[in-house]
Amino acid sequence: MFEDPTIEAIAEEYDTTPAAVAIAWVTSYDAVVAIPKASSRDHLAANLAAADLELDADAIARIEAIDREEECYPE
């Protein structure tokens, strides 16, 4: 997901990382909680900073339009 061209473009537009865009997208929905993984203190700080990122309606629509059929974490 972090290498998706749409996610990368949105991250560039917002001057942030694809991970931050993903967290902001997930948390843009009411009653949804993100539990991101952090492998270092820097990643933890970046994940917390993503909580302040607000995507506009266009960015959210572009993410939702991504056509992906493969599972991110197949069993």
PDB file of N, CA, C and O in Angstrom:
ATOM      1  N   MET A   1       0.808  -1.190   0.000  1.00  0.00           N
ATOM      2  CA  MET A   1       0.000   0.000   0.000  1.00  0.00           C
ATOM      3  C   MET A   1       0.856   1.261   0.000  1.00  0.00           C
ATOM      4  O   MET A   1       0.502   2.253  -0.638  1.00  0.00           O
ATOM      5  N   PHE A   2       1.979   1.229   0.711  1.00  0.00           N
ATOM      6  CA  PHE A   2       2.816   2.418   0.802  1.00  0.00           C
ATOM      7  C   PHE A   2       3.520   2.737  -0.509  1.00  0.00           C
ATOM      8  O   PHE A   2       4.048   3.836  -0.677  1.00  0.00           O
ATOM      9  N   GLU A   3       3.531   1.794  -1.432  1.00  0.00           N
ATOM     10  CA  GLU A   3       4.152   2.025  -2.735  1.00  0.00           C
ATOM     11  C   GLU A   3       3.117   2.288  -3.822  1.00  0.00           C
ATOM     12  O   GLU A   3       3.457   2.347  -5.004  1.00  0.00           O
ATOM     13  N   ASP A   4       1.874   2.443  -3.435  1.00  0.00           N
ATOM     14  CA  ASP A   4       0.823   2.743  -4.402  1.00  0.00           C
ATOM     15  C   ASP A   4       1.029   4.163  -4.934  1.00  0.00           C
ATOM     16  O   ASP A   4       1.238   5.089  -4.151  1.00  0.00           O
ATOM     17  N   PRO A   5       0.972   4.342  -6.255  1.00  0.00           N
ATOM     18  CA  PRO A   5       1.200   5.683  -6.827  1.00  0.00           C
ATOM     19  C   PRO A   5       0.242   6.757  -6.308  1.00  0.00           C
ATOM     20  O   PRO A   5       0.642   7.909  -6.144  1.00  0.00           O
ATOM     21  N   THR A   6      -0.994   6.400  -6.051  1.00  0.00           N
ATOM     22  CA  THR A   6      -1.955   7.373  -5.531  1.00  0.00           C
ATOM     23  C   THR A   6      -1.570   7.811  -4.122  1.00  0.00           C
ATOM     24  O   THR A   6      -1.578   9.002  -3.812  1.00  0.00           O
ATOM     25  N   ILE A   7      -1.236   6.853  -3.277  1.00  0.00           N
ATOM     26  CA  ILE A   7      -0.827   7.159  -1.895  1.00  0.00           C
ATOM     27  C   ILE A   7       0.444   8.002  -1.911  1.00  0.00           C
ATOM     28  O   ILE A   7       0.560   8.976  -1.168  1.00  0.00           O
ATOM     29  N   GLU A   8       1.399   7.620  -2.764  1.00  0.00           N
ATOM     30  CA  GLU A   8       2.648   8.377  -2.860  1.00  0.00           C
ATOM     31  C   GLU A   8       2.398   9.813  -3.330  1.00  0.00           C
ATOM     32  O   GLU A   8       3.007  10.747  -2.809  1.00  0.00           O
ATOM     33  N   ALA A   9       1.508   9.995  -4.310  1.00  0.00           N
ATOM     34  CA  ALA A   9       1.205  11.334  -4.815  1.00  0.00           C
ATOM     35  C   ALA A   9       0.558  12.195  -3.736  1.00  0.00           C
ATOM     36  O   ALA A   9       0.901  13.367  -3.582  1.00  0.00           O
ATOM     37  N   ILE A  10      -0.368  11.618  -2.997  1.00  0.00           N
ATOM     38  CA  ILE A  10      -1.033  12.365  -1.923  1.00  0.00           C
ATOM     39  C   ILE A  10      -0.023  12.723  -0.836  1.00  0.00           C
ATOM     40  O   ILE A  10      -0.042  13.837  -0.313  1.00  0.00           O
ATOM     41  N   ALA A  11       0.853  11.791  -0.499  1.00  0.00           N
ATOM     42  CA  ALA A  11       1.887  12.069   0.503  1.00  0.00           C
ATOM     43  C   ALA A  11       2.769  13.232   0.055  1.00  0.00           C
ATOM     44  O   ALA A  11       3.129  14.091   0.860  1.00  0.00           O
ATOM     45  N   GLU A  12       3.112  13.254  -1.216  1.00  0.00           N
ATOM     46  CA  GLU A  12       3.931  14.349  -1.740  1.00  0.00           C
ATOM     47  C   GLU A  12       3.171  15.676  -1.672  1.00  0.00           C
ATOM     48  O   GLU A  12       3.741  16.705  -1.310  1.00  0.00           O
ATOM     49  N   GLU A  13       1.897  15.644  -2.017  1.00  0.00           N
ATOM     50  CA  GLU A  13       1.079  16.866  -1.964  1.00  0.00           C
ATOM     51  C   GLU A  13       0.985  17.433  -0.550  1.00  0.00           C
ATOM     52  O   GLU A  13       0.959  18.649  -0.364  1.00  0.00           O
ATOM     53  N   TYR A  14       0.932  16.545   0.446  1.00  0.00           N
ATOM     54  CA  TYR A  14       0.802  16.982   1.836  1.00  0.00           C
ATOM     55  C   TYR A  14       2.153  17.085   2.543  1.00  0.00           C
ATOM     56  O   TYR A  14       2.217  17.387   3.735  1.00  0.00           O
ATOM     57  N   ASP A  15       3.232  16.832   1.798  1.00  0.00           N
ATOM     58  CA  ASP A  15       4.584  16.873   2.352  1.00  0.00           C
ATOM     59  C   ASP A  15       4.713  15.979   3.585  1.00  0.00           C
ATOM     60  O   ASP A  15       5.155  16.402   4.653  1.00  0.00           O
ATOM     61  N   THR A  16       4.306  14.724   3.387  1.00  0.00           N
ATOM     62  CA  THR A  16       4.347  13.753   4.474  1.00  0.00           C
ATOM     63  C   THR A  16       4.676  12.387   3.888  1.00  0.00           C
ATOM     64  O   THR A  16       5.047  12.283   2.719  1.00  0.00           O
ATOM     65  N   THR A  17       4.545  11.360   4.680  1.00  0.00           N
ATOM     66  CA  THR A  17       4.875  10.008   4.239  1.00  0.00           C
ATOM     67  C   THR A  17       3.618   9.243   3.829  1.00  0.00           C
ATOM     68  O   THR A  17       2.513   9.585   4.249  1.00  0.00           O
ATOM     69  N   PRO A  18       3.793   8.208   3.009  1.00  0.00           N
ATOM     70  CA  PRO A  18       2.645   7.355   2.683  1.00  0.00           C
ATOM     71  C   PRO A  18       2.005   6.744   3.937  1.00  0.00           C
ATOM     72  O   PRO A  18       0.785   6.588   4.002  1.00  0.00           O
ATOM     73  N   ALA A  19       2.821   6.405   4.916  1.00  0.00           N
ATOM     74  CA  ALA A  19       2.270   5.841   6.158  1.00  0.00           C
ATOM     75  C   ALA A  19       1.356   6.839   6.851  1.00  0.00           C
ATOM     76  O   ALA A  19       0.289   6.470   7.342  1.00  0.00           O
ATOM     77  N   ALA A  20       1.767   8.103   6.893  1.00  0.00           N
ATOM     78  CA  ALA A  20       0.932   9.137   7.520  1.00  0.00           C
ATOM     79  C   ALA A  20      -0.377   9.311   6.765  1.00  0.00           C
ATOM     80  O   ALA A  20      -1.429   9.504   7.373  1.00  0.00           O
ATOM     81  N   VAL A  21      -0.312   9.244   5.440  1.00  0.00           N
ATOM     82  CA  VAL A  21      -1.529   9.352   4.638  1.00  0.00           C
ATOM     83  C   VAL A  21      -2.464   8.193   4.969  1.00  0.00           C
ATOM     84  O   VAL A  21      -3.667   8.394   5.140  1.00  0.00           O
ATOM     85  N   ALA A  22      -1.920   6.984   5.060  1.00  0.00           N
ATOM     86  CA  ALA A  22      -2.745   5.813   5.371  1.00  0.00           C
ATOM     87  C   ALA A  22      -3.403   5.953   6.740  1.00  0.00           C
ATOM     88  O   ALA A  22      -4.587   5.655   6.896  1.00  0.00           O
ATOM     89  N   ILE A  23      -2.645   6.401   7.720  1.00  0.00           N
ATOM     90  CA  ILE A  23      -3.204   6.583   9.066  1.00  0.00           C
ATOM     91  C   ILE A  23      -4.285   7.664   9.048  1.00  0.00           C
ATOM     92  O   ILE A  23      -5.349   7.495   9.643  1.00  0.00           O
ATOM     93  N   ALA A  24      -4.008   8.769   8.367  1.00  0.00           N
ATOM     94  CA  ALA A  24      -4.997   9.857   8.296  1.00  0.00           C
ATOM     95  C   ALA A  24      -6.264   9.396   7.592  1.00  0.00           C
ATOM     96  O   ALA A  24      -7.366   9.776   7.988  1.00  0.00           O
ATOM     97  N   TRP A  25      -6.121   8.585   6.556  1.00  0.00           N
ATOM     98  CA  TRP A  25      -7.301   8.081   5.833  1.00  0.00           C
ATOM     99  C   TRP A  25      -8.139   7.184   6.734  1.00  0.00           C
ATOM    100  O   TRP A  25      -9.357   7.345   6.813  1.00  0.00           O
ATOM    101  N   VAL A  26      -7.498   6.249   7.406  1.00  0.00           N
ATOM    102  CA  VAL A  26      -8.232   5.326   8.284  1.00  0.00           C
ATOM    103  C   VAL A  26      -8.939   6.084   9.391  1.00  0.00           C
ATOM    104  O   VAL A  26     -10.094   5.798   9.705  1.00  0.00           O
ATOM    105  N   THR A  27      -8.258   7.041   9.978  1.00  0.00           N
ATOM    106  CA  THR A  27      -8.846   7.758  11.108  1.00  0.00           C
ATOM    107  C   THR A  27      -9.798   8.874  10.685  1.00  0.00           C
ATOM    108  O   THR A  27     -10.369   9.557  11.535  1.00  0.00           O
ATOM    109  N   SER A  28      -9.972   9.063   9.374  1.00  0.00           N
ATOM    110  CA  SER A  28     -10.940  10.063   8.914  1.00  0.00           C
ATOM    111  C   SER A  28     -12.375   9.587   9.088  1.00  0.00           C
ATOM    112  O   SER A  28     -13.309  10.373   8.923  1.00  0.00           O
ATOM    113  N   TYR A  29     -12.563   8.327   9.416  1.00  0.00           N
ATOM    114  CA  TYR A  29     -13.899   7.765   9.603  1.00  0.00           C
ATOM    115  C   TYR A  29     -14.255   7.751  11.079  1.00  0.00           C
ATOM    116  O   TYR A  29     -13.422   7.442  11.931  1.00  0.00           O
ATOM    117  N   ASP A  30     -15.505   8.091  11.367  1.00  0.00           N
ATOM    118  CA  ASP A  30     -15.976   8.040  12.749  1.00  0.00           C
ATOM    119  C   ASP A  30     -15.954   6.597  13.236  1.00  0.00           C
ATOM    120  O   ASP A  30     -16.191   5.663  12.470  1.00  0.00           O
ATOM    121  N   ALA A  31     -15.670   6.437  14.498  1.00  0.00           N
ATOM    122  CA  ALA A  31     -15.694   5.135  15.173  1.00  0.00           C
ATOM    123  C   ALA A  31     -14.677   4.149  14.609  1.00  0.00           C
ATOM    124  O   ALA A  31     -14.872   2.937  14.704  1.00  0.00           O
ATOM    125  N   VAL A  32     -13.592   4.659  14.022  1.00  0.00           N
ATOM    126  CA  VAL A  32     -12.507   3.802  13.548  1.00  0.00           C
ATOM    127  C   VAL A  32     -11.245   4.208  14.283  1.00  0.00           C
ATOM    128  O   VAL A  32     -10.934   5.393  14.404  1.00  0.00           O
ATOM    129  N   VAL A  33     -10.528   3.221  14.768  1.00  0.00           N
ATOM    130  CA  VAL A  33      -9.295   3.471  15.489  1.00  0.00           C
ATOM    131  C   VAL A  33      -8.162   2.785  14.752  1.00  0.00           C
ATOM    132  O   VAL A  33      -8.285   1.621  14.370  1.00  0.00           O
ATOM    133  N   ALA A  34      -7.074   3.483  14.550  1.00  0.00           N
ATOM    134  CA  ALA A  34      -5.884   2.900  13.923  1.00  0.00           C
ATOM    135  C   ALA A  34      -4.920   2.480  15.019  1.00  0.00           C
ATOM    136  O   ALA A  34      -4.729   3.200  15.999  1.00  0.00           O
ATOM    137  N   ILE A  35      -4.319   1.318  14.850  1.00  0.00           N
ATOM    138  CA  ILE A  35      -3.290   0.850  15.765  1.00  0.00           C
ATOM    139  C   ILE A  35      -2.052   0.574  14.918  1.00  0.00           C
ATOM    140  O   ILE A  35      -1.774  -0.575  14.573  1.00  0.00           O
ATOM    141  N   PRO A  36      -1.312   1.629  14.586  1.00  0.00           N
ATOM    142  CA  PRO A  36      -0.153   1.448  13.709  1.00  0.00           C
ATOM    143  C   PRO A  36       1.034   0.828  14.448  1.00  0.00           C
ATOM    144  O   PRO A  36       1.201   1.002  15.656  1.00  0.00           O
ATOM    145  N   LYS A  37       1.828   0.120  13.705  1.00  0.00           N
ATOM    146  CA  LYS A  37       3.043  -0.487  14.238  1.00  0.00           C
ATOM    147  C   LYS A  37       4.159   0.544  14.151  1.00  0.00           C
ATOM    148  O   LYS A  37       4.230   1.310  13.190  1.00  0.00           O
ATOM    149  N   ALA A  38       5.013   0.563  15.136  1.00  0.00           N
ATOM    150  CA  ALA A  38       6.171   1.458  15.114  1.00  0.00           C
ATOM    151  C   ALA A  38       7.408   0.648  15.481  1.00  0.00           C
ATOM    152  O   ALA A  38       7.481   0.050  16.554  1.00  0.00           O
ATOM    153  N   SER A  39       8.375   0.640  14.575  1.00  0.00           N
ATOM    154  CA  SER A  39       9.587  -0.151  14.806  1.00  0.00           C
ATOM    155  C   SER A  39      10.704   0.669  15.442  1.00  0.00           C
ATOM    156  O   SER A  39      11.759   0.129  15.774  1.00  0.00           O
ATOM    157  N   SER A  40      10.478   1.961  15.611  1.00  0.00           N
ATOM    158  CA  SER A  40      11.495   2.809  16.238  1.00  0.00           C
ATOM    159  C   SER A  40      10.809   4.030  16.850  1.00  0.00           C
ATOM    160  O   SER A  40       9.628   4.281  16.609  1.00  0.00           O
ATOM    161  N   ARG A  41      11.557   4.769  17.631  1.00  0.00           N
ATOM    162  CA  ARG A  41      11.025   5.985  18.248  1.00  0.00           C
ATOM    163  C   ARG A  41      10.641   7.007  17.168  1.00  0.00           C
ATOM    164  O   ARG A  41       9.649   7.722  17.312  1.00  0.00           O
ATOM    165  N   ASP A  42      11.431   7.071  16.085  1.00  0.00           N
ATOM    166  CA  ASP A  42      11.117   7.994  14.988  1.00  0.00           C
ATOM    167  C   ASP A  42       9.800   7.621  14.315  1.00  0.00           C
ATOM    168  O   ASP A  42       8.993   8.495  13.998  1.00  0.00           O
ATOM    169  N   HIS A  43       9.581   6.320  14.096  1.00  0.00           N
ATOM    170  CA  HIS A  43       8.328   5.873  13.497  1.00  0.00           C
ATOM    171  C   HIS A  43       7.151   6.159  14.420  1.00  0.00           C
ATOM    172  O   HIS A  43       6.073   6.540  13.965  1.00  0.00           O
ATOM    173  N   LEU A  44       7.361   5.976  15.702  1.00  0.00           N
ATOM    174  CA  LEU A  44       6.306   6.282  16.669  1.00  0.00           C
ATOM    175  C   LEU A  44       5.936   7.765  16.605  1.00  0.00           C
ATOM    176  O   LEU A  44       4.755   8.112  16.604  1.00  0.00           O
ATOM    177  N   ALA A  45       6.938   8.632  16.552  1.00  0.00           N
ATOM    178  CA  ALA A  45       6.685  10.072  16.472  1.00  0.00           C
ATOM    179  C   ALA A  45       5.950  10.416  15.176  1.00  0.00           C
ATOM    180  O   ALA A  45       5.038  11.243  15.178  1.00  0.00           O
ATOM    181  N   ALA A  46       6.347   9.781  14.072  1.00  0.00           N
ATOM    182  CA  ALA A  46       5.681  10.032  12.784  1.00  0.00           C
ATOM    183  C   ALA A  46       4.231   9.566  12.832  1.00  0.00           C
ATOM    184  O   ALA A  46       3.344  10.242  12.311  1.00  0.00           O
ATOM    185  N   ASN A  47       3.986   8.417  13.452  1.00  0.00           N
ATOM    186  CA  ASN A  47       2.614   7.912  13.562  1.00  0.00           C
ATOM    187  C   ASN A  47       1.749   8.856  14.391  1.00  0.00           C
ATOM    188  O   ASN A  47       0.596   9.112  14.044  1.00  0.00           O
ATOM    189  N   LEU A  48       2.297   9.365  15.473  1.00  0.00           N
ATOM    190  CA  LEU A  48       1.543  10.303  16.307  1.00  0.00           C
ATOM    191  C   LEU A  48       1.284  11.611  15.558  1.00  0.00           C
ATOM    192  O   LEU A  48       0.210  12.198  15.696  1.00  0.00           O
ATOM    193  N   ALA A  49       2.245  12.068  14.775  1.00  0.00           N
ATOM    194  CA  ALA A  49       2.068  13.299  14.003  1.00  0.00           C
ATOM    195  C   ALA A  49       0.991  13.126  12.934  1.00  0.00           C
ATOM    196  O   ALA A  49       0.336  14.096  12.552  1.00  0.00           O
ATOM    197  N   ALA A  50       0.806  11.910  12.454  1.00  0.00           N
ATOM    198  CA  ALA A  50      -0.214  11.649  11.430  1.00  0.00           C
ATOM    199  C   ALA A  50      -1.610  11.943  11.957  1.00  0.00           C
ATOM    200  O   ALA A  50      -2.526  12.186  11.172  1.00  0.00           O
ATOM    201  N   ALA A  51      -1.784  11.924  13.255  1.00  0.00           N
ATOM    202  CA  ALA A  51      -3.095  12.223  13.836  1.00  0.00           C
ATOM    203  C   ALA A  51      -3.518  13.662  13.550  1.00  0.00           C
ATOM    204  O   ALA A  51      -4.709  13.972  13.565  1.00  0.00           O
ATOM    205  N   ASP A  52      -2.553  14.538  13.289  1.00  0.00           N
ATOM    206  CA  ASP A  52      -2.858  15.941  12.999  1.00  0.00           C
ATOM    207  C   ASP A  52      -3.093  16.204  11.516  1.00  0.00           C
ATOM    208  O   ASP A  52      -3.465  17.313  11.133  1.00  0.00           O
ATOM    209  N   LEU A  53      -2.878  15.194  10.685  1.00  0.00           N
ATOM    210  CA  LEU A  53      -3.043  15.352   9.241  1.00  0.00           C
ATOM    211  C   LEU A  53      -4.508  15.166   8.870  1.00  0.00           C
ATOM    212  O   LEU A  53      -5.101  14.128   9.165  1.00  0.00           O
ATOM    213  N   GLU A  54      -5.084  16.157   8.232  1.00  0.00           N
ATOM    214  CA  GLU A  54      -6.476  16.068   7.785  1.00  0.00           C
ATOM    215  C   GLU A  54      -6.497  16.072   6.271  1.00  0.00           C
ATOM    216  O   GLU A  54      -6.124  17.062   5.643  1.00  0.00           O
ATOM    217  N   LEU A  55      -6.929  14.973   5.685  1.00  0.00           N
ATOM    218  CA  LEU A  55      -7.029  14.866   4.234  1.00  0.00           C
ATOM    219  C   LEU A  55      -8.311  15.538   3.766  1.00  0.00           C
ATOM    220  O   LEU A  55      -9.346  15.438   4.424  1.00  0.00           O
ATOM    221  N   ASP A  56      -8.242  16.220   2.629  1.00  0.00           N
ATOM    222  CA  ASP A  56      -9.460  16.823   2.098  1.00  0.00           C
ATOM    223  C   ASP A  56     -10.296  15.761   1.383  1.00  0.00           C
ATOM    224  O   ASP A  56      -9.842  14.636   1.174  1.00  0.00           O
ATOM    225  N   ALA A  57     -11.502  16.129   1.017  1.00  0.00           N
ATOM    226  CA  ALA A  57     -12.440  15.177   0.409  1.00  0.00           C
ATOM    227  C   ALA A  57     -11.889  14.581  -0.883  1.00  0.00           C
ATOM    228  O   ALA A  57     -12.134  13.413  -1.184  1.00  0.00           O
ATOM    229  N   ASP A  58     -11.142  15.386  -1.651  1.00  0.00           N
ATOM    230  CA  ASP A  58     -10.565  14.888  -2.897  1.00  0.00           C
ATOM    231  C   ASP A  58      -9.547  13.786  -2.632  1.00  0.00           C
ATOM    232  O   ASP A  58      -9.558  12.759  -3.310  1.00  0.00           O
ATOM    233  N   ALA A  59      -8.679  13.984  -1.665  1.00  0.00           N
ATOM    234  CA  ALA A  59      -7.664  12.972  -1.340  1.00  0.00           C
ATOM    235  C   ALA A  59      -8.334  11.686  -0.864  1.00  0.00           C
ATOM    236  O   ALA A  59      -7.933  10.593  -1.263  1.00  0.00           O
ATOM    237  N   ILE A  60      -9.341  11.811  -0.023  1.00  0.00           N
ATOM    238  CA  ILE A  60     -10.050  10.626   0.469  1.00  0.00           C
ATOM    239  C   ILE A  60     -10.714   9.894  -0.688  1.00  0.00           C
ATOM    240  O   ILE A  60     -10.657   8.667  -0.754  1.00  0.00           O
ATOM    241  N   ALA A  61     -11.336  10.617  -1.589  1.00  0.00           N
ATOM    242  CA  ALA A  61     -11.992   9.993  -2.742  1.00  0.00           C
ATOM    243  C   ALA A  61     -10.973   9.282  -3.630  1.00  0.00           C
ATOM    244  O   ALA A  61     -11.246   8.197  -4.144  1.00  0.00           O
ATOM    245  N   ARG A  62      -9.809   9.886  -3.810  1.00  0.00           N
ATOM    246  CA  ARG A  62      -8.771   9.246  -4.625  1.00  0.00           C
ATOM    247  C   ARG A  62      -8.275   7.955  -3.985  1.00  0.00           C
ATOM    248  O   ARG A  62      -8.017   6.975  -4.683  1.00  0.00           O
ATOM    249  N   ILE A  63      -8.142   7.951  -2.675  1.00  0.00           N
ATOM    250  CA  ILE A  63      -7.712   6.731  -1.990  1.00  0.00           C
ATOM    251  C   ILE A  63      -8.789   5.650  -2.114  1.00  0.00           C
ATOM    252  O   ILE A  63      -8.483   4.492  -2.399  1.00  0.00           O
ATOM    253  N   GLU A  64     -10.028   6.029  -1.903  1.00  0.00           N
ATOM    254  CA  GLU A  64     -11.119   5.059  -1.987  1.00  0.00           C
ATOM    255  C   GLU A  64     -11.295   4.501  -3.394  1.00  0.00           C
ATOM    256  O   GLU A  64     -11.848   3.414  -3.563  1.00  0.00           O
ATOM    257  N   ALA A  65     -10.833   5.225  -4.396  1.00  0.00           N
ATOM    258  CA  ALA A  65     -10.957   4.771  -5.786  1.00  0.00           C
ATOM    259  C   ALA A  65      -9.861   3.786  -6.189  1.00  0.00           C
ATOM    260  O   ALA A  65      -9.891   3.247  -7.296  1.00  0.00           O
ATOM    261  N   ILE A  66      -8.903   3.548  -5.310  1.00  0.00           N
ATOM    262  CA  ILE A  66      -7.837   2.593  -5.628  1.00  0.00           C
ATOM    263  C   ILE A  66      -8.459   1.221  -5.809  1.00  0.00           C
ATOM    264  O   ILE A  66      -9.172   0.733  -4.932  1.00  0.00           O
ATOM    265  N   ASP A  67      -8.189   0.608  -6.938  1.00  0.00           N
ATOM    266  CA  ASP A  67      -8.726  -0.719  -7.241  1.00  0.00           C
ATOM    267  C   ASP A  67      -7.669  -1.753  -6.885  1.00  0.00           C
ATOM    268  O   ASP A  67      -6.693  -1.934  -7.613  1.00  0.00           O
ATOM    269  N   ARG A  68      -7.868  -2.419  -5.778  1.00  0.00           N
ATOM    270  CA  ARG A  68      -6.882  -3.383  -5.302  1.00  0.00           C
ATOM    271  C   ARG A  68      -7.603  -4.664  -4.930  1.00  0.00           C
ATOM    272  O   ARG A  68      -8.537  -4.665  -4.128  1.00  0.00           O
ATOM    273  N   GLU A  69      -7.154  -5.742  -5.522  1.00  0.00           N
ATOM    274  CA  GLU A  69      -7.795  -7.020  -5.247  1.00  0.00           C
ATOM    275  C   GLU A  69      -6.948  -7.952  -4.405  1.00  0.00           C
ATOM    276  O   GLU A  69      -7.465  -8.932  -3.869  1.00  0.00           O
ATOM    277  N   GLU A  70      -5.663  -7.674  -4.275  1.00  0.00           N
ATOM    278  CA  GLU A  70      -4.839  -8.553  -3.474  1.00  0.00           C
ATOM    279  C   GLU A  70      -4.902  -8.137  -2.001  1.00  0.00           C
ATOM    280  O   GLU A  70      -5.072  -6.959  -1.686  1.00  0.00           O
ATOM    281  N   GLU A  71      -4.768  -9.085  -1.136  1.00  0.00           N
ATOM    282  CA  GLU A  71      -4.776  -8.800   0.286  1.00  0.00           C
ATOM    283  C   GLU A  71      -3.431  -8.223   0.702  1.00  0.00           C
ATOM    284  O   GLU A  71      -2.387  -8.636   0.197  1.00  0.00           O
ATOM    285  N   CYS A  72      -3.463  -7.281   1.611  1.00  0.00           N
ATOM    286  CA  CYS A  72      -2.222  -6.716   2.106  1.00  0.00           C
ATOM    287  C   CYS A  72      -1.457  -7.717   2.967  1.00  0.00           C
ATOM    288  O   CYS A  72      -0.228  -7.773   2.928  1.00  0.00           O
ATOM    289  N   TYR A  73      -2.186  -8.492   3.732  1.00  0.00           N
ATOM    290  CA  TYR A  73      -1.578  -9.458   4.628  1.00  0.00           C
ATOM    291  C   TYR A  73      -2.241 -10.820   4.474  1.00  0.00           C
ATOM    292  O   TYR A  73      -2.983 -11.252   5.356  1.00  0.00           O
ATOM    293  N   PRO A  74      -1.975 -11.509   3.347  1.00  0.00           N
ATOM    294  CA  PRO A  74      -2.621 -12.818   3.161  1.00  0.00           C
ATOM    295  C   PRO A  74      -2.167 -13.810   4.220  1.00  0.00           C
ATOM    296  O   PRO A  74      -1.047 -13.733   4.724  1.00  0.00           O
ATOM    297  N   GLU A  75      -3.039 -14.728   4.543  1.00  0.00           N
ATOM    298  CA  GLU A  75      -2.728 -15.706   5.588  1.00  0.00           C
ATOM    299  C   GLU A  75      -1.846 -16.800   5.058  1.00  0.00           C
ATOM    300  O   GLU A  75      -1.481 -17.713   5.799  1.00  0.00           O
TER     301      GLU A  75
END
